[in-house]
C-alpha cells in the first residue's frame, strides 16, 4: 500500500509522462486505499501540470505536450470527481463564484483545477467554460448574482481583455455588486492592481484561500 506522499509522486510523474492510463490507475488506487483525493490533485497532479507549464514557458516543451498532460490530468480528476462531490456535499455553501477562460483563449486546465478546488471547498461554482465572450461575464453577474466573477487568461494576448470585464461591468452598473478575480500564467498581482480587479489568484490553493476571505 502506497502512502499519501508516494501516491502524489506517482500522480505527478504520470501527468508529466502524459500517461492518462497511469493517472487513472493512481486515482483509482487513491479511492481504493481511502487516501485524500484533494491532496492527490493539489500536491500530485497539479504539481506535475505546473512543471509541464514551466517547461512550456522555457521552450523545452510545446503546446501538444501541455494538451497531452492536461488530458491525462483530466482523466484522473474525472475518476476522483464522485469522491470530491461527496466531500463538497458535506460542506456548508460558502457562496457562488462564476469562472471562465477569457475570450480568445481555449486553455481550460488552470480554470478547471480552480473550479474543482472551489467546489471541494464548498462554493457553488458556475463554470462559464472557455473562450468566454466579455458580455457573458456581465450576463452571469446580472442573472446569477455570484459573489465573485473570475477570468483566467493563459496568454498575454488574451490577458488584456480582462480590463474589458472591469469596464463592461461598470457600464452595466453591476461592478459594485461583485468582486472580480483574475488569474492565469501571465497574470500578476501588479496586473490585477492595474486593472482594478479585487482578487489575484496565483494558483488553485491561493484562489480558495482568497475567495474564502473575500466572502467571509
C-alpha positions as CSV (number, residue, x, y, z in Angstrom):
1,X,0.0,0.0,0.0
2,X,1.4,3.4,-1.0
3,X,1.5,6.3,1.4
4,X,-0.3,9.6,0.5
5,X,3.1,11.1,-0.4
6,X,4.1,8.2,-2.6
7,X,0.8,8.3,-4.4
8,X,1.2,12.0,-5.0
9,X,4.6,11.4,-6.5
10,X,3.2,8.7,-8.7
11,X,0.4,11.0,-9.8
12,X,2.8,13.8,-10.6
13,X,5.1,11.5,-12.6
14,X,2.2,10.1,-14.6
15,X,1.0,13.6,-15.6
16,X,4.5,14.5,-16.6
17,X,4.7,11.3,-18.7
18,X,1.4,12.3,-20.4
19,X,0.2,8.8,-19.4
20,X,-3.6,9.0,-18.9
21,X,-3.9,5.3,-18.1
22,X,-1.3,5.6,-15.3
23,X,-3.0,8.8,-14.0
24,X,-6.4,6.9,-13.8
25,X,-4.7,4.0,-12.0
26,X,-3.3,6.4,-9.4
27,X,-6.7,7.9,-9.0
28,X,-8.3,4.5,-8.6
29,X,-5.7,3.5,-6.0
30,X,-6.4,6.7,-4.1
31,X,-10.0,5.7,-3.8
32,X,-9.5,2.0,-3.0
33,X,-6.9,2.9,-0.3
34,X,-9.1,5.6,1.2
35,X,-6.4,8.3,0.7
36,X,-7.0,12.0,0.2
37,X,-8.2,12.9,-3.3
38,X,-7.8,16.6,-2.7
39,X,-4.2,16.2,-1.8
40,X,-3.6,14.0,-4.8
41,X,-4.9,16.7,-7.1
42,X,-3.2,19.6,-5.4
43,X,0.1,18.1,-4.4
44,X,0.4,15.4,-7.2
45,X,-1.4,16.1,-10.5
46,X,-1.3,19.9,-10.2
47,X,2.4,20.0,-9.3
48,X,3.1,17.9,-12.4
49,X,1.0,20.1,-14.5
50,X,2.7,23.2,-13.2
51,X,6.1,21.8,-14.1
52,X,4.9,21.0,-17.6
53,X,3.7,24.6,-17.8
54,X,7.2,25.8,-16.7
55,X,8.9,23.7,-19.3
56,X,6.5,25.1,-21.9
57,X,7.3,28.7,-20.9
58,X,11.0,27.8,-21.2
59,X,10.6,26.4,-24.7
60,X,11.6,22.9,-23.8
61,X,8.1,21.5,-24.3
62,X,5.4,22.6,-26.8
63,X,1.6,23.0,-26.9
64,X,0.9,19.4,-27.8
65,X,2.8,18.3,-24.7
66,X,0.7,20.7,-22.5
67,X,-2.5,19.4,-24.0
68,X,-1.5,15.8,-23.5
69,X,-0.6,16.4,-19.9
70,X,-3.8,18.3,-19.2
71,X,-5.9,15.5,-20.8
72,X,-4.1,12.9,-18.6
73,X,-4.8,15.0,-15.5
74,X,-8.4,15.5,-16.5
75,X,-8.8,11.7,-16.8
76,X,-7.6,11.3,-13.2
77,X,-9.8,14.2,-11.9
78,X,-12.8,12.6,-13.6
79,X,-12.2,9.4,-11.7
80,X,-11.9,11.3,-8.4
81,X,-14.9,13.6,-9.1
82,X,-17.5,11.4,-7.3
83,X,-15.3,11.4,-4.2
84,X,-14.8,15.1,-4.4
85,X,-18.6,15.6,-4.7
86,X,-19.1,13.5,-1.5
87,X,-16.6,15.8,0.3
88,X,-18.2,19.1,-1.0
89,X,-21.7,17.9,-0.2
90,X,-20.7,17.8,3.5
91,X,-19.5,21.4,3.4
92,X,-21.8,24.4,4.1
93,X,-22.5,26.5,1.0
94,X,-19.9,29.3,1.1
95,X,-21.4,31.3,-1.8
96,X,-21.4,31.4,-5.6
97,X,-18.5,32.0,-7.9
98,X,-18.7,32.3,-11.7
99,X,-15.5,31.4,-13.5
100,X,-14.3,31.1,-17.1
101,X,-11.4,31.3,-19.5
102,X,-11.3,34.6,-21.3
103,X,-12.4,35.3,-24.9
104,X,-9.9,34.1,-27.5
105,X,-8.3,31.6,-25.1
106,X,-9.1,27.9,-25.3
107,X,-6.9,26.7,-22.5
108,X,-9.0,25.2,-19.7
109,X,-6.7,23.2,-17.4
110,X,-6.0,26.0,-14.9
111,X,-9.6,27.1,-14.8
112,X,-10.7,23.5,-14.4
113,X,-8.4,22.9,-11.5
114,X,-9.5,26.1,-9.8
115,X,-13.2,25.2,-10.3
116,X,-12.6,21.8,-8.8
117,X,-10.9,23.1,-5.8
118,X,-13.6,25.8,-5.2
119,X,-16.3,23.1,-5.3
120,X,-14.4,21.0,-2.8
121,X,-14.1,24.0,-0.5
122,X,-17.9,24.3,-0.5
123,X,-18.5,27.0,-3.1
124,X,-21.3,26.8,-5.7
125,X,-19.3,27.2,-9.0
126,X,-20.8,28.4,-12.3
127,X,-18.4,27.2,-14.9
128,X,-18.7,29.6,-17.9
129,X,-16.3,27.4,-20.0
130,X,-13.6,28.6,-22.3
131,X,-13.3,31.3,-24.9
132,X,-16.0,33.2,-23.0
133,X,-17.2,36.5,-24.5
134,X,-16.9,39.5,-22.2
135,X,-20.6,40.0,-22.4
136,X,-21.2,36.6,-21.0
137,X,-19.4,37.5,-17.8
138,X,-21.6,40.6,-17.4
139,X,-24.7,38.5,-18.1
140,X,-23.6,35.9,-15.5
141,X,-23.2,38.7,-12.9
142,X,-26.6,40.2,-13.7
143,X,-28.6,36.9,-13.8
144,X,-26.7,34.5,-11.4
145,X,-25.6,37.2,-8.9
146,X,-22.3,35.5,-7.9
147,X,-20.3,36.9,-5.1
148,X,-17.2,36.7,-7.3
149,X,-16.6,36.5,-11.0
150,X,-13.3,35.2,-12.2
151,X,-11.5,35.1,-15.6
152,X,-8.5,33.0,-16.5
153,X,-6.0,34.0,-19.2
154,X,-3.2,31.8,-20.4
155,X,-1.7,34.2,-23.0
156,X,-0.6,37.8,-22.8
157,X,-2.7,38.5,-25.9
158,X,-5.9,37.5,-24.2
159,X,-4.9,38.8,-20.7
160,X,-5.6,42.4,-21.9
161,X,-9.3,41.5,-22.3
162,X,-9.6,41.2,-18.5
163,X,-9.7,45.0,-18.5
164,X,-12.9,44.9,-20.6
165,X,-14.6,42.8,-17.9
166,X,-14.0,45.6,-15.4
167,X,-15.1,48.3,-17.9
168,X,-18.3,46.4,-19.1
169,X,-19.3,45.6,-15.5
170,X,-19.1,49.3,-14.7
171,X,-21.1,50.2,-17.8
172,X,-23.8,47.7,-16.9
173,X,-24.0,49.2,-13.4
174,X,-23.1,46.0,-11.6
175,X,-19.4,46.3,-10.8
176,X,-20.1,47.2,-7.2
177,X,-22.3,44.1,-6.7
178,X,-19.5,41.6,-7.3
179,X,-15.8,41.0,-6.6
180,X,-13.6,40.3,-9.7
181,X,-10.8,37.8,-9.8
182,X,-8.1,37.3,-12.4
183,X,-5.6,34.5,-12.8
184,X,-3.6,32.6,-15.4
185,X,0.1,32.1,-16.3
186,X,1.0,35.6,-17.4
187,X,-1.3,37.4,-14.8
188,X,0.3,39.0,-11.8
189,X,-0.7,40.9,-8.7
190,X,0.6,44.1,-10.4
191,X,-1.7,43.4,-13.4
192,X,-4.7,42.9,-11.1
193,X,-4.0,46.1,-9.3
194,X,-3.5,48.0,-12.6
195,X,-6.9,47.0,-14.0
196,X,-8.8,47.2,-10.7
197,X,-9.5,43.6,-10.1
198,X,-10.3,42.7,-6.4
199,X,-8.5,39.3,-6.3
200,X,-5.4,37.8,-7.9
201,X,-5.3,34.0,-7.8
202,X,-1.8,32.7,-8.2
203,X,-2.8,29.1,-8.1
204,X,-5.8,26.9,-7.1
205,X,-4.9,26.8,-3.4
206,X,-4.3,30.6,-3.3
207,X,-7.7,31.2,-5.0
208,X,-9.6,29.1,-2.4
209,X,-7.9,31.0,0.5
210,X,-8.6,34.4,-1.1
211,X,-12.2,33.6,-2.1
212,X,-13.0,32.4,1.4
213,X,-11.5,35.6,2.9
214,X,-13.4,37.8,0.3
215,X,-16.7,36.3,1.0
216,X,-16.4,36.0,4.8
